[in-house]
Amino acid sequence: MCVGFRLDRSLHFVFGQLAGKLNLIFRRSRNIAVPFRFSLSMKTFFSFLSITGAILGLLFSCPAQAQLGVYGSFDAAKLNVPNTNWIYGPAFGAYLDHGHFGFLSAGIDARGEILGGSGSTRLDAGYIGPRVALRPHIVPLQPYVEGLVGAGYAQFGQGAAQTSATKFSYQFVGGVDFTILPRIDWRVAEFSYGGLSILNGSLNPKVLSTGIVIRLPGVL
């Protein structure tokens, strides 16, 4: 049974600073004349952050030890844009699982990706959101799903037809980690489907990745 509610002060500071920086970025993007700007509804974005915060509050109210994992991966992405090739690059991030319910654990993930290729096509993005993982214990596999939101910069096309924009973006993520050493997992495969509004349409990157996860000792 969940009792009490205590969140480490350093996490309060980190998430507070993150929210403040995002708010500042979005406010400035409305006033600066640049060839692209955020088209995110502030009400929608911060409503999502509030819901995520409420979920985290419930998780941290449970007396369970948290698991912090940091990871890096190699990503390959394809945009739903004609005449664009696959783009590649690194991704990095961290997750914090604190809620444990039988074979399930829940927490939050924050990540960034920097993808490009030999041409002008590129995609840079940062995301944050809740995650749920299955920990069967009897086998060293950990499937997980995530729902993330953030901001992304996309560029594609050539010359006068080149398009670039920084917009609100989202990702639905699914993957599986395989434990190869006591605190090291191989991220066998991860697939994500995302969205980013460009002009009058929507850009929907599909991303495949593999990488390494390092699980640190309990932090709370």
C-alpha positions as CSV (number, residue, x, y, z in Angstrom):
1,M,0.0,0.0,0.0
2,C,1.3,3.5,-0.9
3,V,2.0,5.6,2.2
4,G,3.5,9.0,2.6
5,F,4.9,11.2,-0.2
6,R,8.6,12.2,-0.3
7,L,10.4,13.2,-3.4
8,D,14.1,13.9,-3.4
9,R,14.8,17.7,-3.4
10,S,17.3,17.4,-6.3
11,L,14.5,15.8,-8.5
12,H,12.2,18.7,-7.6
13,F,14.9,21.1,-8.7
14,V,15.7,19.3,-11.9
15,F,12.1,19.0,-13.0
16,G,11.4,22.6,-11.9
17,Q,14.3,23.9,-14.0
18,L,13.2,21.8,-17.0
19,A,9.7,23.2,-16.9
20,G,11.0,26.7,-16.5
21,K,13.4,26.4,-19.5
22,L,10.7,25.0,-21.7
23,N,8.3,27.8,-20.8
24,L,11.0,30.4,-21.6
25,I,11.8,28.8,-24.9
26,F,8.2,28.7,-26.0
27,R,7.6,32.3,-24.9
28,R,10.6,33.5,-26.8
29,S,9.7,31.6,-30.0
30,R,6.5,33.6,-30.3
31,N,8.4,36.9,-30.3
32,I,11.5,36.2,-32.4
33,A,11.4,36.5,-36.2
34,V,12.9,33.2,-37.4
35,P,12.1,31.0,-40.4
36,F,10.4,28.5,-38.0
37,R,8.6,28.6,-34.7
38,F,6.8,26.3,-32.3
39,S,3.2,25.7,-33.1
40,L,2.4,24.0,-29.8
41,S,-0.6,24.9,-27.7
42,M,0.9,25.9,-24.4
43,K,-2.3,24.7,-22.6
44,T,-2.0,21.3,-24.2
45,F,1.7,20.9,-23.6
46,F,1.6,21.9,-19.9
47,S,-1.6,19.9,-19.3
48,F,0.4,16.8,-20.4
49,L,3.3,17.8,-18.1
50,S,0.8,18.2,-15.2
51,I,-0.7,14.7,-15.9
52,T,2.8,13.3,-16.0
53,G,3.6,15.0,-12.7
54,A,0.5,13.6,-11.1
55,I,1.5,10.1,-12.3
56,L,5.0,10.6,-10.9
57,G,3.5,11.8,-7.6
58,L,1.5,8.5,-7.3
59,L,4.6,6.5,-8.1
60,F,6.9,8.3,-5.6
61,S,4.3,7.9,-2.9
62,C,5.0,4.2,-3.0
63,P,7.8,2.9,-0.7
64,A,9.8,1.2,-3.4
65,Q,13.4,1.6,-4.4
66,A,13.9,3.5,-7.7
67,Q,15.9,2.2,-10.7
68,L,17.8,4.7,-12.7
69,G,19.0,3.7,-16.2
70,V,21.1,5.7,-18.7
71,Y,21.4,4.6,-22.3
72,G,22.9,5.4,-25.7
73,S,21.7,3.9,-29.0
74,F,22.3,4.1,-32.7
75,D,19.1,5.1,-34.6
76,A,17.9,4.8,-38.2
77,A,14.9,6.8,-39.2
78,K,12.7,7.2,-42.3
79,L,10.5,10.2,-42.9
80,N,7.2,10.0,-44.8
81,V,8.5,12.5,-47.3
82,P,9.1,11.6,-51.0
83,N,12.7,11.4,-52.2
84,T,14.3,11.3,-48.8
85,N,16.7,8.6,-47.7
86,W,17.2,6.9,-44.3
87,I,18.9,9.1,-41.8
88,Y,21.1,7.9,-38.9
89,G,22.7,9.1,-35.7
90,P,23.0,8.7,-32.0
91,A,20.3,9.0,-29.3
92,F,20.8,9.2,-25.6
93,G,18.7,9.4,-22.5
94,A,17.7,8.2,-19.0
95,Y,14.8,6.6,-17.3
96,L,13.7,6.5,-13.7
97,D,11.4,3.6,-12.6
98,H,9.9,4.0,-9.2
99,G,6.5,2.4,-9.1
100,H,6.5,-1.4,-8.9
101,F,3.3,-3.4,-9.3
102,G,4.0,-7.1,-9.4
103,F,5.8,-7.8,-12.7
104,L,5.2,-4.2,-13.9
105,S,7.3,-1.1,-13.2
106,A,6.4,2.5,-14.1
107,G,8.3,5.7,-14.3
108,I,9.5,8.5,-16.6
109,D,11.9,8.7,-19.6
110,A,13.8,11.7,-21.1
111,R,15.8,11.4,-24.3
112,G,17.3,13.2,-27.2
113,E,18.2,12.2,-30.8
114,I,20.5,13.8,-33.5
115,L,19.8,12.2,-36.9
116,G,21.2,13.2,-40.3
117,G,22.6,11.8,-43.5
118,S,24.7,12.6,-46.6
119,G,22.0,15.0,-47.9
120,S,20.2,17.9,-46.2
121,T,17.7,15.7,-44.4
122,R,17.9,15.8,-40.6
123,L,15.9,15.4,-37.5
124,D,16.9,16.6,-34.0
125,A,14.4,16.2,-31.1
126,G,14.0,15.9,-27.4
127,Y,11.2,14.1,-25.5
128,I,10.0,13.4,-22.0
129,G,7.1,11.2,-20.8
130,P,5.8,8.2,-18.8
131,R,6.9,4.6,-19.4
132,V,5.8,1.2,-18.3
133,A,8.0,-1.9,-18.3
134,L,7.4,-5.6,-17.8
135,R,9.9,-7.4,-15.5
136,P,9.1,-11.1,-15.6
137,H,12.2,-12.0,-13.4
138,I,12.3,-15.6,-14.7
139,V,13.8,-14.5,-18.0
140,P,16.3,-11.6,-18.5
141,L,14.0,-9.7,-20.8
142,Q,12.3,-6.4,-20.2
143,P,9.7,-5.2,-22.7
144,Y,8.5,-1.6,-22.4
145,V,6.3,1.0,-23.9
146,E,6.4,4.8,-23.6
147,G,4.4,7.9,-24.6
148,L,6.6,10.9,-25.1
149,V,6.2,14.6,-26.0
150,G,8.7,17.3,-26.7
151,A,10.0,19.5,-29.5
152,G,11.7,18.5,-32.8
153,Y,13.6,20.2,-35.6
154,A,13.2,18.8,-39.1
155,Q,14.9,19.7,-42.3
156,F,14.5,18.2,-45.8
157,G,14.4,19.2,-49.5
158,Q,17.0,21.0,-51.6
159,G,17.6,24.7,-52.6
160,A,14.4,26.8,-52.8
161,A,12.3,23.8,-52.0
162,Q,14.0,23.1,-48.7
163,T,11.8,23.0,-45.6
164,S,12.8,23.4,-42.0
165,A,10.8,23.8,-38.9
166,T,10.9,23.4,-35.1
167,K,7.6,22.1,-33.8
168,F,5.8,20.2,-31.1
169,S,6.5,16.5,-31.5
170,Y,5.4,13.2,-30.0
171,Q,6.6,9.6,-30.0
172,F,5.0,6.2,-29.2
173,V,7.8,3.8,-28.3
174,G,8.0,0.1,-27.8
175,G,11.1,-2.0,-27.3
176,V,12.8,-4.8,-25.4
177,D,16.0,-4.9,-23.2
178,F,18.0,-8.0,-22.6
179,T,20.3,-8.3,-19.5
180,I,23.8,-9.4,-20.5
181,L,25.6,-8.4,-17.2
182,P,24.2,-7.6,-13.7
183,R,23.8,-3.9,-14.4
184,I,24.1,-3.8,-18.2
185,D,21.3,-4.4,-20.7
186,W,21.4,-4.7,-24.5
187,R,18.6,-2.7,-26.0
188,V,17.9,-5.4,-28.6
189,A,15.4,-3.4,-30.6
190,E,13.2,-0.4,-30.2
191,F,10.7,1.0,-32.7
192,S,9.0,4.4,-32.4
193,Y,6.3,6.2,-34.5
194,G,6.2,9.9,-34.1
195,G,4.6,13.1,-35.4
196,L,5.7,16.6,-36.0
197,S,3.5,19.3,-37.7
198,I,5.1,20.7,-40.8
199,L,3.3,23.4,-42.9
200,N,-0.2,22.1,-43.6
201,G,0.7,18.4,-43.1
202,S,2.3,16.1,-40.6
203,L,5.8,14.6,-40.6
204,N,5.7,11.0,-39.2
205,P,9.2,9.6,-38.5
206,K,9.6,5.9,-38.0
207,V,12.7,5.1,-36.0
208,L,14.5,1.8,-35.4
209,S,17.3,1.6,-32.8
210,T,19.6,-0.6,-30.8
211,G,21.9,0.3,-28.0
212,I,23.2,-0.3,-24.4
213,V,21.6,0.5,-21.1
214,I,23.5,0.9,-17.8
215,R,21.3,0.4,-14.7
216,L,22.6,2.4,-11.8
217,P,22.1,1.4,-8.1
218,G,18.9,2.4,-6.5
219,V,18.8,6.2,-6.0
220,L,15.8,6.8,-3.7
